[in-house]
């Protein structure tokens, strides 16, 4: 008799463990799905944008959108409140590739060939990648500027890079 009771208790315990396993498995899935793996916040994004030579921050479309420009040309548009979304300029082939790779990257409705809309709050895009897209957007805009502006800005970039390059490979005595 006690053996039948023990078997029944073991079976009930196994069933109960299965229910707990399912519950905690679903709980982990829900929590995991809600995680945002991107640590880029507005402040970090703005710092990246403003770190570009002669970049300025403006609000020409009202307080809800922040626009970053160089030589009066837009290179990034970001939401100023709520979920962080960003518009960046891309090479058309790169833009298409990114849209096919990330669900959180879509064509910007106004200039779909060159501009991508990125839902940063989705957490799908790595921080370093987003920062690279900002820098690429800046470079694409600078490349289209009149020669005078372009050469000045590229000179500023070179002057920023020269100290780093000297540390990596100091010039030989014979070259000084």
C-alpha positions in Angstrom: 0.0 0.0 0.0 2.7 2.5 1.0 4.5 1.7 -2.3 1.4 2.7 -4.3 1.2 5.9 -2.3 4.9 6.6 -2.8 4.5 6.1 -6.6 1.6 8.4 -6.7 3.5 11.1 -4.7 6.5 10.8 -7.0 4.3 11.1 -10.1 2.6 14.2 -8.6 6.0 15.7 -7.7 7.2 15.1 -11.3 4.1 16.7 -12.7 4.5 19.6 -10.3 8.1 20.1 -11.3 7.1 20.1 -15.0 4.6 22.8 -14.3 7.2 24.9 -12.4 9.7 24.3 -15.2 7.2 25.5 -17.8 6.3 28.5 -15.7 9.9 29.6 -15.0 10.8 28.9 -18.7 8.0 31.2 -19.8 9.0 33.9 -17.2 12.6 33.8 -18.5 11.4 34.1 -22.1 9.2 37.1 -21.2 11.9 38.9 -19.3 14.6 38.1 -21.9 12.4 39.3 -24.7 11.9 42.6 -22.9 15.6 43.2 -22.5 17.2 46.0 -24.5 20.8 45.0 -25.5 21.7 48.4 -26.8 23.1 50.7 -24.2 23.2 53.8 -26.5 21.1 56.4 -24.9 20.3 59.9 -26.2 23.3 61.4 -24.3 25.7 59.0 -25.8 24.3 59.4 -29.3 24.4 63.2 -29.0 28.0 63.0 -27.8 28.9 60.9 -30.9 27.2 63.3 -33.2 28.8 66.4 -31.6 32.2 64.8 -31.6 32.3 65.1 -35.4 34.2 68.3 -36.5 32.0 71.4 -36.7 28.8 69.4 -35.9 26.0 71.4 -34.4 22.7 70.5 -32.8 19.5 72.2 -33.8 15.7 71.9 -33.4 14.3 73.2 -36.7 11.2 70.9 -36.6 10.3 71.7 -33.0 11.3 70.3 -29.7 10.5 66.7 -30.5 13.3 66.2 -33.1 17.0 66.9 -32.7 18.9 67.6 -35.9 22.7 67.3 -36.2 24.3 69.3 -39.0 27.7 70.0 -40.5 28.0 73.1 -42.7 24.2 73.6 -42.6 23.7 70.0 -44.0 21.8 67.3 -42.0 23.7 64.1 -41.1 21.5 62.8 -38.3 17.9 63.3 -37.1 17.0 61.8 -33.7 13.9 61.8 -31.5 14.3 64.1 -28.5 11.7 62.3 -26.3 10.3 58.8 -25.8 11.7 55.8 -27.7 15.0 56.6 -29.3 14.9 56.5 -33.1 17.5 57.9 -35.5 17.7 58.7 -39.2 21.1 58.3 -40.8 22.4 58.8 -44.3 23.8 55.7 -46.0 25.2 54.6 -49.3 22.2 53.2 -51.2 23.6 49.7 -51.4 24.5 49.7 -47.7 21.1 51.1 -46.8 19.4 48.2 -48.6 21.7 45.6 -46.9 21.0 47.1 -43.4 17.3 47.0 -44.0 17.5 43.3 -45.0 19.7 42.5 -41.9 17.8 44.3 -39.2 14.1 44.4 -38.5 14.6 47.7 -36.7 16.1 49.5 -39.7 13.7 50.8 -42.4 13.8 53.2 -45.2 13.1 56.8 -44.2 9.8 57.8 -45.8 11.1 61.2 -47.1 14.4 60.1 -48.7 14.2 56.3 -48.9 17.2 55.8 -51.2 19.8 57.3 -49.0 18.3 57.5 -45.5 17.6 54.8 -43.0 15.3 55.0 -40.0 16.7 53.1 -37.0 14.6 52.1 -34.0 17.4 52.2 -31.4 15.1 51.4 -28.5 14.5 47.9 -30.1 18.0 47.0 -28.9 18.8 45.1 -32.1 21.7 47.3 -33.3 25.0 47.2 -31.4 26.3 50.5 -30.0 29.5 50.4 -32.0 27.6 49.8 -35.1 25.2 52.7 -34.6 28.1 55.0 -33.8 29.8 53.9 -37.0 26.6 54.6 -39.0 26.6 58.1 -37.5 30.2 58.6 -38.5 29.5 57.2 -42.0 26.5 59.5 -42.3 28.7 62.5 -41.4 31.3 61.4 -43.9 28.8 61.1 -46.7 27.5 64.6 -46.1 31.0 66.1 -45.9 31.9 64.4 -49.2 29.1 66.3 -50.9 30.1 69.7 -49.5 31.8 72.3 -51.7 35.6 71.7 -51.9 36.6 74.5 -49.5 34.4 73.2 -46.7 35.3 69.6 -47.4 39.1 70.2 -47.4 38.8 72.2 -44.1 36.8 69.5 -42.4 39.0 66.6 -43.7 42.0 68.6 -42.4 40.4 68.7 -38.9 39.8 65.0 -39.0 43.5 64.5 -40.0 44.6 66.7 -37.2 42.6 64.6 -34.8 44.0 61.4 -36.2 47.7 62.5 -36.4 48.4 62.3 -32.6 47.0 58.8 -32.6 48.9 57.8 -35.6 52.2 59.1 -34.1 51.6 57.0 -31.0 51.1 53.9 -33.2 54.1 54.4 -35.4 56.4 57.2 -34.4 58.4 58.6 -37.3 62.0 57.5 -37.7 64.8 60.0 -36.9 65.8 60.1 -40.5 62.4 61.3 -41.5 62.3 64.3 -39.1 
